[in-house]
């Protein structure tokens, strides 16, 4: 029985090793495909970041870092341009003075 038990344990270990080797080969093929896409120009930095934060095998901290880096490119930022300075104030004052200095027209009529 001891010999059979040892053989069963070895068989169990070999099966798990084969499964792990197959998994690592698959991951290696995926990484090679991603690397070739990046080299060929089919993949840019945003695609790599997206792939990183969507990969469940990546650690949580790396996924969060990839999300933080990619969000600026995925969502548009609202921008507002405001022109403030002496030129704006002087334009407004000049416009107000022009309105103030205009003499009202007198309508003449006979009663």
DRENTORKOL-3810 file (N, C-alpha, C; in nm, 4 decimals):
REM DRENTORKOL-3810
@n.u->0.0813; n.v->-0.1197; n.w->0.0000; ca.u->0.0000; ca.v->0.0000; ca.w->0.0000; c.u->0.0855; c.v->0.1259; c.w->0.0000
@n.u->0.1977; n.v->0.1210; n.w->0.0652; ca.u->0.2794; ca.v->0.2401; ca.w->0.0724; c.u->0.3318; c.v->0.2791; c.w->-0.0650
@n.u->0.3662; n.v->0.1833; n.w->-0.1440; ca.u->0.4153; ca.v->0.2111; ca.w->-0.2788; c.u->0.3044; c.v->0.2739; c.w->-0.3633
@n.u->0.1841; n.v->0.2206; n.w->-0.3549; ca.u->0.0708; ca.v->0.2739; ca.w->-0.4312; c.u->0.0388; c.v->0.4167; c.w->-0.3843
@n.u->0.0457; n.v->0.4397; n.w->-0.2560; ca.u->0.0191; ca.v->0.5735; ca.w->-0.2011; c.u->0.1238; c.v->0.6729; c.w->-0.2509
@n.u->0.2474; n.v->0.6337; n.w->-0.2555; ca.u->0.3543; ca.v->0.7208; ca.w->-0.3058; c.u->0.3336; c.v->0.7504; c.w->-0.4541
@n.u->0.2940; n.v->0.6474; n.w->-0.5301; ca.u->0.2674; ca.v->0.6681; ca.w->-0.6726; c.u->0.1497; c.v->0.7644; c.w->-0.6935
@n.u->0.0459; n.v->0.7507; n.w->-0.6122; ca.u->-0.0703; ca.v->0.8402; ca.w->-0.6221; c.u->-0.0309; c.v->0.9850; c.w->-0.5921
@n.u->0.0530; n.v->1.0017; n.w->-0.4914; ca.u->0.0978; ca.v->1.1379; ca.w->-0.4574; c.u->0.1809; c.v->1.1972; c.w->-0.5713
@n.u->0.2675; n.v->1.1176; n.w->-0.6278; ca.u->0.3492; ca.v->1.1647; ca.w->-0.7407; c.u->0.2622; c.v->1.2003; c.w->-0.8608
@n.u->0.1650; n.v->1.1155; n.w->-0.8877; ca.u->0.0740; ca.v->1.1420; ca.w->-0.9993; c.u->-0.0039; c.v->1.2719; c.w->-0.9758
@n.u->-0.0478; n.v->1.2916; n.w->-0.8535; ca.u->-0.1203; ca.v->1.4131; ca.w->-0.8160; c.u->-0.0313; c.v->1.5362; c.w->-0.8352
@n.u->0.0930; n.v->1.5268; n.w->-0.7912; ca.u->0.1869; ca.v->1.6391; ca.w->-0.8037; c.u->0.2167; c.v->1.6680; c.w->-0.9507
@n.u->0.2346; n.v->1.5637; n.w->-1.0289; ca.u->0.2649; ca.v->1.5814; ca.w->-1.1716; c.u->0.1479; c.v->1.6482; c.w->-1.2434
@n.u->0.0266; n.v->1.6087; n.w->-1.2120; ca.u->-0.0915; ca.v->1.6704; ca.w->-1.2757; c.u->-0.0992; c.v->1.8197; c.w->-1.2425
@n.u->-0.0768; n.v->1.8518; n.w->-1.1163; ca.u->-0.0802; ca.v->1.9930; ca.w->-1.0782; c.u->0.0327; c.v->2.0722; c.w->-1.1435
@n.u->0.1482; n.v->2.0120; n.w->-1.1563; ca.u->0.2588; ca.v->2.0784; ca.w->-1.2243; c.u->0.2264; c.v->2.1013; c.w->-1.3714
@n.u->0.1668; n.v->2.0021; n.w->-1.4355; ca.u->0.1291; ca.v->2.0171; ca.w->-1.5760; c.u->0.0243; c.v->2.1272; c.w->-1.5938
@n.u->-0.0720; n.v->2.1340; n.w->-1.5026; ca.u->-0.1732; ca.v->2.2399; ca.w->-1.5088; c.u->-0.1094; c.v->2.3778; c.w->-1.4936
@n.u->-0.0169; n.v->2.3886; n.w->-1.4006; ca.u->0.0516; ca.v->2.5166; ca.w->-1.3770; c.u->0.1376; c.v->2.5546; c.w->-1.4976
@n.u->0.2045; n.v->2.4603; n.w->-1.5565; ca.u->0.2852; ca.v->2.4863; ca.w->-1.6761; c.u->0.1961; c.v->2.5331; c.w->-1.7909
@n.u->0.0824; n.v->2.4689; n.w->-1.8093; ca.u->-0.0106; ca.v->2.5095; ca.w->-1.9151; c.u->-0.0614; c.v->2.6518; c.w->-1.8910
@n.u->-0.0924; n.v->2.6834; n.w->-1.7647; ca.u->-0.1409; ca.v->2.8175; ca.w->-1.7318; c.u->-0.0326; c.v->2.9223; c.w->-1.7578
@n.u->0.0895; n.v->2.8920; n.w->-1.7193; ca.u->0.1994; ca.v->2.9857; ca.w->-1.7414; c.u->0.2289; c.v->3.0043; c.w->-1.8901
@n.u->0.2188; n.v->2.8968; n.w->-1.9684; ca.u->0.2401; ca.v->2.9095; ca.w->-2.1136; c.u->0.1328; c.v->2.9972; c.w->-2.1771
@n.u->0.0088; n.v->2.9794; n.w->-2.1309; ca.u->-0.1004; ca.v->3.0618; ca.w->-2.1831; c.u->-0.0771; c.v->3.2091; c.w->-2.1489
@n.u->-0.0364; n.v->3.2352; n.w->-2.0274; ca.u->-0.0095; ca.v->3.3733; ca.w->-1.9863; c.u->0.1083; c.v->3.4305; c.w->-2.0647
@n.u->0.2094; n.v->3.3467; n.w->-2.0885; ca.u->0.3245; ca.v->3.3918; ca.w->-2.1652; c.u->0.2822; c.v->3.4283; c.w->-2.3076
@n.u->0.1957; n.v->3.3464; n.w->-2.3675; ca.u->0.1468; ca.v->3.3756; ca.w->-2.5020; c.u->0.0681; c.v->3.5063; c.w->-2.5050
@n.u->-0.0144; n.v->3.5312; n.w->-2.4016; ca.u->-0.0900; ca.v->3.6561; ca.w->-2.3944; c.u->0.0040; c.v->3.7759; c.w->-2.3830
@n.u->0.1038; n.v->3.7646; n.w->-2.2966; ca.u->0.1985; ca.v->3.8741; ca.w->-2.2788; c.u->0.2794; c.v->3.8989; c.w->-2.4050
@n.u->0.3164; n.v->3.7925; n.w->-2.4741; ca.u->0.3899; ca.v->3.8070; ca.w->-2.5991; c.u->0.3034; c.v->3.8761; c.w->-2.7041
@n.u->0.1764; n.v->3.8396; n.w->-2.7120; ca.u->0.0843; ca.v->3.9038; ca.w->-2.8062; c.u->0.0700; c.v->4.0518; c.w->-2.7737
@n.u->0.0577; n.v->4.0848; n.w->-2.6475; ca.u->0.0454; ca.v->4.2249; ca.w->-2.6071; c.u->0.1727; c.v->4.3026; c.w->-2.6387
@n.u->0.2863; n.v->4.2433; n.w->-2.6141; ca.u->0.4136; ca.v->4.3088; ca.w->-2.6412; c.u->0.4317; c.v->4.3325; c.w->-2.7910
@n.u->0.3982; n.v->4.2338; n.w->-2.8720; ca.u->0.4094; ca.v->4.2503; ca.w->-3.0176; c.u->0.3131; c.v->4.3568; c.w->-3.0690
@n.u->0.1938; n.v->4.3641; n.w->-3.0129; ca.u->0.0981; ca.v->4.4678; ca.w->-3.0524; c.u->0.1526; c.v->4.6054; c.w->-3.0173
@n.u->0.2164; n.v->4.6167; n.w->-2.9029; ca.u->0.2737; ca.v->4.7441; ca.w->-2.8619; c.u->0.3904; c.v->4.7824; c.w->-2.9529
@n.u->0.4753; n.v->4.6852; n.w->-2.9876; ca.u->0.5899; ca.v->4.7111; ca.w->-3.0747; c.u->0.5430; c.v->4.7504; c.w->-3.2144
@n.u->0.4406; n.v->4.6825; n.w->-3.2656; ca.u->0.3901; ca.v->4.7107; ca.w->-3.4002; c.u->0.3122; c.v->4.8413; c.w->-3.4080
@n.u->0.2792; n.v->4.8976; n.w->-3.2942; ca.u->0.2039; ca.v->5.0232; ca.w->-3.2931; c.u->0.0543; c.v->5.0039; c.w->-3.2892
@n.u->0.0081; n.v->4.8806; n.w->-3.2747; ca.u->-0.1350; ca.v->4.8541; ca.w->-3.2672; c.u->-0.1912; c.v->4.8860; c.w->-3.1292
@n.u->-0.1040; n.v->4.9055; n.w->-3.0343; ca.u->-0.1461; ca.v->4.9291; ca.w->-2.8969; c.u->-0.0737; c.v->5.0523; c.w->-2.8453
@n.u->-0.1476; n.v->5.1421; n.w->-2.7824; ca.u->-0.0850; ca.v->5.2611; ca.w->-2.7257; c.u->-0.0893; c.v->5.2538; c.w->-2.5729
@n.u->-0.0444; n.v->5.3590; n.w->-2.5083; ca.u->-0.0343; ca.v->5.3592; ca.w->-2.3624; c.u->-0.1702; c.v->5.3427; c.w->-2.2963
@n.u->-0.2728; n.v->5.4055; n.w->-2.3529; ca.u->-0.4062; ca.v->5.3946; ca.w->-2.2938; c.u->-0.4581; c.v->5.2513; c.w->-2.3002
@n.u->-0.4358; n.v->5.1846; n.w->-2.4109; ca.u->-0.4799; ca.v->5.0454; ca.w->-2.4249; c.u->-0.4085; c.v->4.9571; c.w->-2.3225
@n.u->-0.2791; n.v->4.9814; n.w->-2.3026; ca.u->-0.2036; ca.v->4.9034; ca.w->-2.2049; c.u->-0.2570; c.v->4.9285; c.w->-2.0640
@n.u->-0.2847; n.v->5.0546; n.w->-2.0324; ca.u->-0.3401; ca.v->5.0858; ca.w->-1.9001; c.u->-0.4761; c.v->5.0202; c.w->-1.8799
@n.u->-0.5607; n.v->5.0269; n.w->-1.9828; ca.u->-0.6934; ca.v->4.9654; ca.w->-1.9723; c.u->-0.6815; c.v->4.8141; c.w->-1.9537
@n.u->-0.5931; n.v->4.7538; n.w->-2.0282; ca.u->-0.5740; ca.v->4.6095; ca.w->-2.0165; c.u->-0.5228; c.v->4.5743; c.w->-1.8767
@n.u->-0.4387; n.v->4.6609; n.w->-1.8210; ca.u->-0.3830; ca.v->4.6360; ca.w->-1.6883; c.u->-0.4901; c.v->4.6431; c.w->-1.5811
@n.u->-0.5732; n.v->4.7488; n.w->-1.5852; ca.u->-0.6716; ca.v->4.7601; ca.w->-1.4767; c.u->-0.7903; c.v->4.6658; c.w->-1.4946
@n.u->-0.8060; n.v->4.6055; n.w->-1.6102; ca.u->-0.9138; ca.v->4.5082; ca.w->-1.6281; c.u->-0.8679; c.v->4.3641; c.w->-1.6039
@n.u->-0.7385; n.v->4.3453; n.w->-1.5881; ca.u->-0.6840; ca.v->4.2111; ca.w->-1.5675; c.u->-0.6987; c.v->4.1712; c.w->-1.4209
@n.u->-0.7796; n.v->4.0696; n.w->-1.3912; ca.u->-0.7994; ca.v->4.0305; ca.w->-1.2513; c.u->-0.6747; c.v->3.9699; c.w->-1.1870
@n.u->-0.5777; n.v->3.9313; n.w->-1.2669; ca.u->-0.4547; ca.v->3.8735; ca.w->-1.2111; c.u->-0.3602; c.v->3.9803; c.w->-1.1576
@n.u->-0.3827; n.v->4.1050; n.w->-1.1989; ca.u->-0.2984; ca.v->4.2150; ca.w->-1.1536; c.u->-0.3345; c.v->4.2517; c.w->-1.0104
@n.u->-0.2351; n.v->4.2905; n.w->-0.9336; ca.u->-0.2614; ca.v->4.3262; ca.w->-0.7935; c.u->-0.3512; c.v->4.4501; c.w->-0.7860
@n.u->-0.4228; n.v->4.4626; n.w->-0.6768; ca.u->-0.5169; ca.v->4.5735; ca.w->-0.6591; c.u->-0.4451; c.v->4.7080; c.w->-0.6667
@n.u->-0.3291; n.v->4.7192; n.w->-0.6047; ca.u->-0.2580; ca.v->4.8476; ca.w->-0.6066; c.u->-0.2150; c.v->4.8854; c.w->-0.7488
@n.u->-0.1703; n.v->4.7880; n.w->-0.8275; ca.u->-0.1321; ca.v->4.8165; ca.w->-0.9665; c.u->-0.2544; c.v->4.8523; c.w->-1.0505
@n.u->-0.3667; n.v->4.7880; n.w->-1.0233; ca.u->-0.4895; ca.v->4.8191; ca.w->-1.0968; c.u->-0.5356; c.v->4.9607; c.w->-1.0668
@n.u->-0.5258; n.v->5.0008; n.w->-0.9398; ca.u->-0.5659; ca.v->5.1369; ca.w->-0.9019; c.u->-0.4741; c.v->5.2398; c.w->-0.9663
@n.u->-0.3453; n.v->5.2121; n.w->-0.9693; ca.u->-0.2508; ca.v->5.3037; ca.w->-1.0339; c.u->-0.2811; c.v->5.3163; c.w->-1.1833
@n.u->-0.3134; n.v->5.2051; n.w->-1.2481; ca.u->-0.3463; ca.v->5.2086; ca.w->-1.3907; c.u->-0.4754; c.v->5.2866; c.w->-1.4144
@n.u->-0.5731; n.v->5.2692; n.w->-1.3263; ca.u->-0.6984; ca.v->5.3448; ca.w->-1.3372; c.u->-0.6723; c.v->5.4942; c.w->-1.3240
@n.u->-0.5921; n.v->5.5306; n.w->-1.2249; ca.u->-0.5630; ca.v->5.6723; ca.w->-1.2012; c.u->-0.4917; c.v->5.7343; c.w->-1.3204
@n.u->-0.4042; n.v->5.6590; n.w->-1.3830; ca.u->-0.3313; ca.v->5.7117; ca.w->-1.4983; c.u->-0.4198; c.v->5.7189; c.w->-1.6226
@n.u->-0.5132; n.v->5.6276; n.w->-1.6368; ca.u->-0.5947; ca.v->5.6220; ca.w->-1.7586; c.u->-0.7154; c.v->5.7143; c.w->-1.7549
@n.u->-0.7645; n.v->5.7493; n.w->-1.6379; ca.u->-0.8893; ca.v->5.8243; ca.w->-1.6284; c.u->-0.8803; c.v->5.9607; c.w->-1.6973
@n.u->-0.7637; n.v->6.0210; n.w->-1.6960; ca.u->-0.7483; ca.v->6.1518; ca.w->-1.7605; c.u->-0.7681; c.v->6.1434; c.w->-1.9114
@n.u->-0.7449; n.v->6.0269; n.w->-1.9691; ca.u->-0.7594; ca.v->6.0104; ca.w->-2.1134; c.u->-0.8952; c.v->5.9525; c.w->-2.1520
@n.u->-0.9652; n.v->5.8949; n.w->-2.0565; ca.u->-1.0949; ca.v->5.8332; ca.w->-2.0859; c.u->-1.2115; c.v->5.9295; c.w->-2.0693
@n.u->-1.1975; n.v->6.0245; n.w->-1.9801; ca.u->-1.3051; ca.v->6.1200; ca.w->-1.9525; c.u->-1.2590; c.v->6.2595; c.w->-1.9903
@n.u->-1.3464; n.v->6.3315; n.w->-2.0586; ca.u->-1.3126; ca.v->6.4682; ca.w->-2.0970; c.u->-1.3227; c.v->6.5602; c.w->-1.9767
@n.u->-1.2301; n.v->6.6516; n.w->-1.9693; ca.u->-1.2340; ca.v->6.7499; ca.w->-1.8619; c.u->-1.3108; c.v->6.8718; c.w->-1.9118
@n.u->-1.3952; n.v->6.9240; n.w->-1.8261; ca.u->-1.4649; ca.v->7.0466; ca.w->-1.8594; c.u->-1.3698; c.v->7.1632; c.w->-1.8372
@n.u->-1.3608; n.v->7.2501; n.w->-1.9359; ca.u->-1.2727; ca.v->7.3647; ca.w->-1.9223; c.u->-1.3532; c.v->7.4922; c.w->-1.9424
@n.u->-1.3153; n.v->7.5925; n.w->-1.8690; ca.u->-1.3785; ca.v->7.7234; ca.w->-1.8790; c.u->-1.2677; c.v->7.8252; c.w->-1.8939
@n.u->-1.2842; n.v->7.9133; n.w->-1.9918; ca.u->-1.1857; ca.v->8.0186; ca.w->-2.0095; c.u->-1.2462; c.v->8.1484; c.w->-1.9602
@n.u->-1.1731; n.v->8.2172; n.w->-1.8763; ca.u->-1.2203; ca.v->8.3410; ca.w->-1.8188; c.u->-1.1125; c.v->8.4449; c.w->-1.8402
@n.u->-1.1522; n.v->8.5542; n.w->-1.9001; ca.u->-1.0561; ca.v->8.6600; ca.w->-1.9273; c.u->-1.0738; c.v->8.7681; c.w->-1.8219
@n.u->-0.9763; n.v->8.7817; n.w->-1.7386; ca.u->-0.9825; ca.v->8.8801; ca.w->-1.6315; c.u->-0.8537; c.v->8.9598; c.w->-1.6341
@n.u->-0.8682; n.v->9.0875; n.w->-1.6153; ca.u->-0.7489; ca.v->9.1709; ca.w->-1.6108; c.u->-0.7852; c.v->9.3153; c.w->-1.6358
@n.u->-0.6854; n.v->9.4008; n.w->-1.6399; ca.u->-0.7120; ca.v->9.5442; ca.w->-1.6589; c.u->-0.7783; c.v->9.5756; c.w->-1.7923
@n.u->-0.7471; n.v->9.4993; n.w->-1.8961; ca.u->-0.8057; ca.v->9.5293; ca.w->-2.0269; c.u->-0.9562; c.v->9.5067; c.w->-2.0260
@n.u->-1.0032; n.v->9.4057; n.w->-1.9573; ca.u->-1.1466; ca.v->9.3778; ca.w->-1.9504; c.u->-1.2164; c.v->9.4897; c.w->-1.8749
@n.u->-1.1593; n.v->9.5290; n.w->-1.7633; ca.u->-1.2181; ca.v->9.6354; ca.w->-1.6828; c.u->-1.2203; c.v->9.7665; c.w->-1.7597
@n.u->-1.1116; n.v->9.7985; n.w->-1.8284; ca.u->-1.1072; ca.v->9.9241; ca.w->-1.9031; c.u->-1.2066; c.v->9.9233; c.w->-2.0187
@n.u->-1.2245; n.v->9.8094; n.w->-2.0829; ca.u->-1.3239; ca.v->9.8006; ca.w->-2.1905; c.u->-1.4645; c.v->9.8263; c.w->-2.1365
@n.u->-1.4951; n.v->9.7659; n.w->-2.0222; ca.u->-1.6286; ca.v->9.7839; ca.w->-1.9629; c.u->-1.6499; c.v->9.9294; c.w->-1.9201
@n.u->-1.5486; n.v->9.9914; n.w->-1.8622; ca.u->-1.5606; ca.v->10.1314; ca.w->-1.8215; c.u->-1.5756; c.v->10.2237; c.w->-1.9414
@n.u->-1.5008; n.v->10.1996; n.w->-2.0454; ca.u->-1.5118; ca.v->10.2818; ca.w->-2.1664; c.u->-1.6501; c.v->10.2688; c.w->-2.2271
@n.u->-1.7042; n.v->10.1494; n.w->-2.2281; ca.u->-1.8390; ca.v->10.1272; ca.w->-2.2809; c.u->-1.9429; c.v->10.2007; c.w->-2.1957
@n.u->-1.9284; n.v->10.1955; n.w->-2.0638; ca.u->-2.0222; ca.v->10.2642; ca.w->-1.9744; c.u->-2.0126; c.v->10.4155; c.w->-1.9907
@n.u->-1.8927; n.v->10.4687; n.w->-2.0074; ca.u->-1.8765; ca.v->10.6141; ca.w->-2.0283; c.u->-1.9389; c.v->10.6582; c.w->-2.1598
@n.u->-1.9247; n.v->10.5763; n.w->-2.2622; ca.u->-1.9818; ca.v->10.6120; ca.w->-2.3922; c.u->-2.1333; c.v->10.6202; c.w->-2.3832
@n.u->-2.1932; n.v->10.5305; n.w->-2.3081; ca.u->-2.3391; ca.v->10.5324; ca.w->-2.2919; c.u->-2.3801; c.v->10.6556; c.w->-2.2104
@n.u->-2.3025; n.v->10.6889; n.w->-2.1073; ca.u->-2.3344; ca.v->10.7989; ca.w->-2.0187; c.u->-2.3203; c.v->10.9340; c.w->-2.0880
@n.u->-2.2199; n.v->10.9503; n.w->-2.1734; ca.u->-2.1913; ca.v->11.0804; ca.w->-2.2352; c.u->-2.2822; c.v->11.1116; c.w->-2.3530
@n.u->-2.3554; n.v->11.0195; n.w->-2.3986; ca.u->-2.4451; ca.v->11.0458; ca.w->-2.5111; c.u->-2.5623; c.v->11.1304; c.w->-2.4625
@n.u->-2.5863; n.v->11.2393; n.w->-2.5316; ca.u->-2.6973; ca.v->11.3283; ca.w->-2.4939; c.u->-2.8262; c.v->11.2720; c.w->-2.5508
@n.u->-2.9301; n.v->11.2744; n.w->-2.4725; ca.u->-3.0572; ca.v->11.2241; ca.w->-2.5230; c.u->-3.1124; c.v->11.3143; c.w->-2.6326
@n.u->-3.1799; n.v->11.2582; n.w->-2.7273; ca.u->-3.2416; ca.v->11.3347; ca.w->-2.8362; c.u->-3.3700; c.v->11.3959; c.w->-2.7862
@n.u->-3.3926; n.v->11.5191; n.w->-2.8282; ca.u->-3.5135; ca.v->11.5904; ca.w->-2.7902; c.u->-3.6129; c.v->11.5806; c.w->-2.9055
@n.u->-3.7299; n.v->11.5421; n.w->-2.8740; ca.u->-3.8345; ca.v->11.5336; ca.w->-2.9757; c.u->-3.9150; c.v->11.6635; c.w->-2.9682
@n.u->-3.9154; n.v->11.7347; n.w->-3.0798; ca.u->-3.9906; ca.v->11.8606; ca.w->-3.0834; c.u->-4.1269; c.v->11.8351; c.w->-3.1421
@n.u->-4.2238; n.v->11.9008; n.w->-3.0808; ca.u->-4.3592; ca.v->11.8904; ca.w->-3.1354; c.u->-4.4386; c.v->12.0141; c.w->-3.0938
@n.u->-4.5435; n.v->12.0389; n.w->-3.1630; ca.u->-4.6300; ca.v->12.1515; ca.w->-3.1287; c.u->-4.7615; c.v->12.0989; c.w->-3.0767
@n.u->-4.8030; n.v->12.1592; n.w->-2.9693; ca.u->-4.9252; ca.v->12.1133; ca.w->-2.9080; c.u->-5.0458; c.v->12.1860; c.w->-2.9614
END
